[in-house]
Amino acid sequence: MIVAKQHGKHRTHVFSYEGKPITQASTAAWYKALKRCGIEDFRWHDLRHTWASWHAQAGTPLFVLQELGGWESAEMVRRYAHLSTTHLANYARNSTL
């Protein structure tokens, strides 16, 4: 939800401030923003999981996602990219077993 609200606000970056991309965030600023939004137990690094999962759910091939994310192995991609329960249920329903 938070990431989706940022979509389109900057041409190349997800997060921006006053029209400029945010390229670094201090830990204190990150946790202050989370507190203001009422979000608990969320790390900056969790956004990497979200990004990879959205790609996987949209059908981005594993080897393409590996290149985009800069991972050295497919195993690392699988550590970050997850299918939603809805995606898994849809595949289970489509089974011809």
N, CA, C and O atoms as a DFTB+ gen file, in Angstrom:
388 C
 N C O
     1  1       0.825      -1.184       0.000
     2  2       0.000       0.000       0.000
     3  2       0.871       1.251       0.000
     4  3       0.637       2.159      -0.797
     5  1       1.856       1.315       0.863
     6  2       2.717       2.491       0.943
     7  2       3.523       2.644      -0.335
     8  3       3.629       3.743      -0.880
     9  1       4.090       1.547      -0.812
    10  2       4.883       1.601      -2.039
    11  2       3.990       1.974      -3.209
    12  3       4.393       2.769      -4.058
    13  1       2.792       1.419      -3.272
    14  2       1.865       1.725      -4.368
    15  2       1.517       3.212      -4.412
    16  3       1.332       3.766      -5.496
    17  1       1.427       3.857      -3.271
    18  2       1.107       5.291      -3.231
    19  2       2.228       6.139      -3.821
    20  3       1.986       7.266      -4.254
    21  1       3.442       5.615      -3.843
    22  2       4.583       6.355      -4.375
    23  2       4.717       6.202      -5.891
    24  3       5.455       6.953      -6.529
    25  1       4.009       5.238      -6.462
    26  2       4.126       4.944      -7.890
    27  2       3.838       6.183      -8.734
    28  3       2.800       6.827      -8.583
    29  1       4.770       6.503      -9.619
    30  2       4.586       7.620     -10.534
    31  2       5.015       8.977     -10.012
    32  3       4.975       9.958     -10.755
    33  1       5.423       9.060      -8.758
    34  2       5.826      10.358      -8.210
    35  2       7.218      10.773      -8.689
    36  3       7.541      11.960      -8.716
    37  1       8.027       9.802      -9.061
    38  2       9.352      10.103      -9.606
    39  2       9.603       9.154     -10.771
    40  3       9.158       8.006     -10.758
    41  1      10.311       9.640     -11.766
    42  2      10.525       8.873     -12.989
    43  2      11.361       7.611     -12.786
    44  3      11.094       6.595     -13.428
    45  1      12.360       7.651     -11.913
    46  2      13.265       6.508     -11.775
    47  2      13.314       5.883     -10.384
    48  3      13.844       4.783     -10.233
    49  1      12.777       6.551      -9.367
    50  2      12.874       6.046      -7.999
    51  2      11.485       5.867      -7.384
    52  3      10.549       6.602      -7.698
    53  1      11.377       4.888      -6.517
    54  2      10.107       4.639      -5.834
    55  2       9.833       5.734      -4.813
    56  3       8.714       6.241      -4.732
    57  1      10.834       6.098      -4.042
    58  2      10.644       7.093      -3.000
    59  2      11.325       8.401      -3.376
    60  3      12.468       8.418      -3.833
    61  1      10.603       9.490      -3.175
    62  2      11.162      10.811      -3.461
    63  2      10.687      11.790      -2.392
    64  3       9.727      11.534      -1.666
    65  1      11.385      12.910      -2.321
    66  2      11.023      13.967      -1.378
    67  2      11.248      15.286      -2.087
    68  3      12.349      15.573      -2.556
    69  1      10.202      16.079      -2.159
    70  2      10.241      17.364      -2.851
    71  2      10.781      17.216      -4.271
    72  3      11.568      18.039      -4.738
    73  1      10.348      16.162      -4.945
    74  2      10.714      15.933      -6.338
    75  2      12.076      15.315      -6.572
    76  3      12.448      15.059      -7.718
    77  1      12.831      15.069      -5.509
    78  2      14.167      14.500      -5.639
    79  2      14.161      13.070      -5.109
    80  3      13.499      12.782      -4.112
    81  1      14.901      12.162      -5.773
    82  2      14.924      10.773      -5.313
    83  2      15.595      10.637      -3.954
    84  3      16.577      11.318      -3.658
    85  1      15.054       9.756      -3.142
    86  2      15.683       9.431      -1.865
    87  2      16.645       8.286      -2.149
    88  3      16.220       7.183      -2.494
    89  1      17.920       8.544      -2.005
    90  2      18.928       7.522      -2.285
    91  2      19.502       6.918      -1.011
    92  3      20.143       5.868      -1.052
    93  1      19.276       7.575       0.111
    94  2      19.718       7.063       1.404
    95  2      18.675       7.437       2.453
    96  3      18.003       8.462       2.344
    97  1      18.557       6.602       3.449
    98  2      17.654       6.925       4.562
    99  2      18.335       6.488       5.848
   100  3      18.826       5.364       5.951
   101  1      18.360       7.364       6.806
   102  2      18.952       6.982       8.087
   103  2      17.984       6.061       8.814
   104  3      16.773       6.111       8.600
   105  1      18.527       5.243       9.655
   106  2      17.697       4.332      10.433
   107  2      16.702       5.107      11.283
   108  3      15.540       4.716      11.399
   109  1      17.152       6.196      11.872
   110  2      16.266       6.998      12.724
   111  2      15.106       7.569      11.921
   112  3      13.963       7.542      12.377
   113  1      15.391       8.083      10.732
   114  2      14.333       8.647       9.886
   115  2      13.357       7.565       9.445
   116  3      12.149       7.795       9.403
   117  1      13.880       6.386       9.118
   118  2      13.037       5.267       8.685
   119  2      12.061       4.887       9.799
   120  3      10.858       4.780       9.562
   121  1      12.576       4.685      11.007
   122  2      11.710       4.268      12.108
   123  2      10.749       5.375      12.536
   124  3       9.639       5.092      12.987
   125  1      11.158       6.605      12.401
   126  2      10.265       7.729      12.700
   127  2       9.094       7.739      11.714
   128  3       7.948       7.953      12.109
   129  1       9.385       7.508      10.444
   130  2       8.330       7.469       9.425
   131  2       7.387       6.294       9.665
   132  3       6.172       6.440       9.535
   133  1       7.934       5.134      10.015
   134  2       7.094       3.968      10.306
   135  2       6.169       4.241      11.486
   136  3       4.982       3.917      11.448
   137  1       6.724       4.837      12.525
   138  2       5.924       5.137      13.713
   139  2       4.789       6.095      13.363
   140  3       3.652       5.907      13.798
   141  1       5.105       7.122      12.576
   142  2       4.092       8.096      12.169
   143  2       2.964       7.442      11.371
   144  3       1.815       7.881      11.425
   145  1       3.307       6.387      10.631
   146  2       2.307       5.680       9.822
   147  2       1.620       4.554      10.589
   148  3       0.679       3.943      10.082
   149  1       2.085       4.275      11.809
   150  2       1.493       3.203      12.597
   151  2       1.928       1.820      12.145
   152  3       1.216       0.841      12.369
   153  1       3.089       1.731      11.514
   154  2       3.599       0.454      11.009
   155  2       4.633      -0.087      11.985
   156  3       5.552       0.624      12.392
   157  1       4.473      -1.355      12.356
   158  2       5.412      -2.004      13.268
   159  2       6.104      -3.162      12.563
   160  3       5.576      -3.721      11.602
   161  1       7.278      -3.513      13.043
   162  2       8.007      -4.690      12.570
   163  2       8.203      -4.684      11.051
   164  3       7.832      -5.644      10.375
   165  1       8.778      -3.619      10.518
   166  2       9.038      -3.514       9.084
   167  2      10.407      -2.896       8.887
   168  3      10.707      -1.838       9.439
   169  1      11.240      -3.566       8.094
   170  2      12.598      -3.087       7.846
   171  2      12.713      -2.562       6.417
   172  3      11.952      -2.969       5.539
   173  1      13.653      -1.669       6.189
   174  2      13.904      -1.138       4.848
   175  2      14.142      -2.288       3.879
   176  3      13.673      -2.258       2.741
   177  1      14.869      -3.294       4.334
   178  2      15.208      -4.440       3.489
   179  2      13.969      -5.242       3.079
   180  3      14.005      -5.942       2.067
   181  1      12.888      -5.154       3.833
   182  2      11.660      -5.868       3.478
   183  2      11.135      -5.421       2.115
   184  3      10.437      -6.178       1.441
   185  1      11.466      -4.204       1.711
   186  2      11.017      -3.715       0.405
   187  2      11.629      -4.526      -0.728
   188  3      11.021      -4.647      -1.792
   189  1      12.803      -5.076      -0.526
   190  2      13.439      -5.922      -1.547
   191  2      12.628      -7.200      -1.735
   192  3      12.467      -7.676      -2.859
   193  1      12.122      -7.751      -0.649
   194  2      11.260      -8.932      -0.736
   195  2       9.971      -8.585      -1.486
   196  3       9.526      -9.339      -2.351
   197  1       9.385      -7.451      -1.151
   198  2       8.146      -7.021      -1.807
   199  2       8.365      -6.853      -3.297
   200  3       7.572      -7.350      -4.097
   201  1       9.419      -6.168      -3.682
   202  2       9.737      -5.923      -5.085
   203  2       9.907      -7.242      -5.841
   204  3       9.333      -7.423      -6.915
   205  1      10.691      -8.155      -5.285
   206  2      10.936      -9.439      -5.940
   207  2       9.653     -10.267      -6.025
   208  3       9.405     -10.928      -7.033
   209  1       8.851     -10.233      -4.984
   210  2       7.597     -10.993      -4.977
   211  2       6.621     -10.458      -6.011
   212  3       5.969     -11.237      -6.707
   213  1       6.513      -9.142      -6.121
   214  2       5.616      -8.562      -7.127
   215  2       6.052      -8.964      -8.528
   216  3       5.213      -9.258      -9.380
   217  1       7.357      -8.977      -8.770
   218  2       7.853      -9.412     -10.082
   219  2       7.493     -10.872     -10.335
   220  3       6.999     -11.213     -11.410
   221  1       7.736     -11.733      -9.353
   222  2       7.439     -13.159      -9.511
   223  2       5.953     -13.374      -9.775
   224  3       5.585     -14.179     -10.631
   225  1       5.103     -12.662      -9.049
   226  2       3.660     -12.803      -9.212
   227  2       3.179     -12.255     -10.549
   228  3       2.132     -12.661     -11.052
   229  1       3.948     -11.328     -11.124
   230  2       3.592     -10.758     -12.430
   231  2       4.130     -11.616     -13.572
   232  3       3.859     -11.337     -14.740
   233  1       4.892     -12.659     -13.237
   234  2       5.385     -13.569     -14.264
   235  2       6.788     -13.287     -14.774
   236  3       7.199     -13.869     -15.778
   237  1       7.531     -12.415     -14.116
   238  2       8.909     -12.153     -14.533
   239  2       9.707     -13.446     -14.400
   240  3       9.727     -14.049     -13.327
   241  1      10.367     -13.881     -15.478
   242  2      11.151     -15.122     -15.403
   243  2      12.237     -15.040     -14.328
   244  3      12.802     -13.976     -14.075
   245  1      12.512     -16.170     -13.712
   246  2      13.473     -16.253     -12.620
   247  2      14.835     -15.685     -13.006
   248  3      15.429     -14.923     -12.243
   249  1      15.336     -16.054     -14.197
   250  2      16.665     -15.581     -14.588
   251  2      16.679     -14.078     -14.843
   252  3      17.704     -13.430     -14.632
   253  1      15.561     -13.513     -15.293
   254  2      15.465     -12.063     -15.492
   255  2      15.453     -11.369     -14.131
   256  3      16.145     -10.372     -13.928
   257  1      14.668     -11.902     -13.212
   258  2      14.598     -11.338     -11.863
   259  2      15.961     -11.406     -11.173
   260  3      16.339     -10.493     -10.439
   261  1      16.686     -12.482     -11.412
   262  2      18.027     -12.625     -10.843
   263  2      18.933     -11.498     -11.326
   264  3      19.679     -10.919     -10.536
   265  1      18.872     -11.187     -12.606
   266  2      19.687     -10.094     -13.158
   267  2      19.236      -8.738     -12.617
   268  3      20.062      -7.915     -12.223
   269  1      17.929      -8.512     -12.601
   270  2      17.402      -7.232     -12.123
   271  2      17.782      -6.966     -10.670
   272  3      18.121      -5.841     -10.303
   273  1      17.721      -8.011      -9.850
   274  2      18.004      -7.861      -8.426
   275  2      19.473      -7.962      -8.071
   276  3      19.863      -7.679      -6.938
   277  1      20.294      -8.364      -9.036
   278  2      21.726      -8.475      -8.780
   279  2      22.118      -9.672      -7.932
   280  3      23.159      -9.652      -7.276
   281  1      21.294     -10.721      -7.937
   282  2      21.609     -11.912      -7.161
   283  2      22.520     -12.829      -7.962
   284  3      22.408     -12.914      -9.185
   285  1      23.419     -13.514      -7.272
   286  2      24.369     -14.398      -7.942
   287  2      23.787     -15.766      -8.257
   288  3      24.304     -16.466      -9.128
   289  1      22.726     -16.161      -7.570
   290  2      22.169     -17.496      -7.795
   291  2      20.644     -17.468      -7.791
   292  3      20.018     -16.574      -7.222
   293  1      20.068     -18.475      -8.445
   294  2      18.612     -18.622      -8.457
   295  2      18.100     -18.909      -7.045
   296  3      16.974     -18.551      -6.701
   297  1      18.932     -19.555      -6.237
   298  2      18.549     -19.843      -4.851
   299  2      18.277     -18.552      -4.078
   300  3      17.343     -18.493      -3.278
   301  1      19.082     -17.527      -4.312
   302  2      18.866     -16.245      -3.639
   303  2      17.575     -15.586      -4.113
   304  3      16.870     -14.963      -3.319
   305  1      17.263     -15.717      -5.390
   306  2      16.010     -15.155      -5.911
   307  2      14.840     -15.809      -5.192
   308  3      13.901     -15.128      -4.779
   309  1      14.895     -17.128      -5.043
   310  2      13.804     -17.848      -4.370
   311  2      13.696     -17.464      -2.894
   312  3      12.623     -17.583      -2.303
   313  1      14.780     -17.013      -2.306
   314  2      14.734     -16.563      -0.916
   315  2      13.950     -15.252      -0.793
   316  3      13.312     -15.000       0.229
   317  1      14.001     -14.425      -1.830
   318  2      13.354     -13.112      -1.798
   319  2      11.979     -13.092      -2.448
   320  3      11.079     -12.404      -1.965
   321  1      11.803     -13.831      -3.529
   322  2      10.559     -13.768      -4.302
   323  2       9.588     -14.848      -3.832
   324  3       9.928     -16.030      -3.788
   325  1       8.394     -14.430      -3.486
   326  2       7.386     -15.360      -2.973
   327  2       6.078     -15.182      -3.735
   328  3       5.738     -14.075      -4.154
   329  1       5.357     -16.271      -3.907
   330  2       4.025     -16.190      -4.493
   331  2       3.021     -15.989      -3.370
   332  3       3.197     -16.499      -2.263
   333  1       1.975     -15.245      -3.665
   334  2       0.926     -15.024      -2.666
   335  2       0.070     -16.277      -2.545
   336  3       0.092     -17.138      -3.425
   337  1      -0.674     -16.377      -1.466
   338  2      -1.577     -17.521      -1.298
   339  2      -2.618     -17.547      -2.408
   340  3      -3.059     -18.622      -2.813
   341  1      -3.018     -16.384      -2.904
   342  2      -3.974     -16.322      -4.016
   343  2      -3.369     -16.940      -5.267
   344  3      -4.033     -17.713      -5.957
   345  1      -2.125     -16.610      -5.568
   346  2      -1.456     -17.190      -6.735
   347  2      -1.346     -18.708      -6.594
   348  3      -1.625     -19.443      -7.540
   349  1      -0.946     -19.166      -5.434
   350  2      -0.814     -20.603      -5.210
   351  2      -2.156     -21.308      -5.332
   352  3      -2.238     -22.387      -5.918
   353  1      -3.203     -20.711      -4.787
   354  2      -4.541     -21.311      -4.876
   355  2      -5.007     -21.383      -6.324
   356  3      -5.613     -22.376      -6.727
   357  1      -4.736     -20.353      -7.106
   358  2      -5.116     -20.366      -8.527
   359  2      -4.406     -21.483      -9.274
   360  3      -5.025     -22.166     -10.090
   361  1      -3.128     -21.681      -9.014
   362  2      -2.396     -22.768      -9.662
   363  2      -2.931     -24.122      -9.203
   364  3      -3.027     -25.050     -10.006
   365  1      -3.275     -24.246      -7.936
   366  2      -3.817     -25.504      -7.423
   367  2      -5.152     -25.829      -8.081
   368  3      -5.425     -26.989      -8.390
   369  1      -5.984     -24.816      -8.296
   370  2      -7.279     -25.027      -8.953
   371  2      -7.121     -25.426     -10.413
   372  3      -7.945     -26.164     -10.952
   373  1      -6.070     -24.943     -11.051
   374  2      -5.852     -25.228     -12.465
   375  2      -5.236     -26.594     -12.713
   376  3      -5.060     -26.991     -13.865
   377  1      -4.907     -27.315     -11.662
   378  2      -4.285     -28.626     -11.799
   379  2      -5.253     -29.611     -12.445
   380  3      -6.447     -29.611     -12.145
   381  1      -4.728     -30.446     -13.330
   382  2      -5.569     -31.441     -14.010
   383  2      -5.367     -32.832     -13.437
   384  3      -5.694     -33.824     -14.088
   385  1      -4.832     -32.916     -12.226
   386  2      -4.605     -34.223     -11.595
   387  2      -5.887     -34.922     -11.301
   388  3      -5.877     -36.033     -10.770
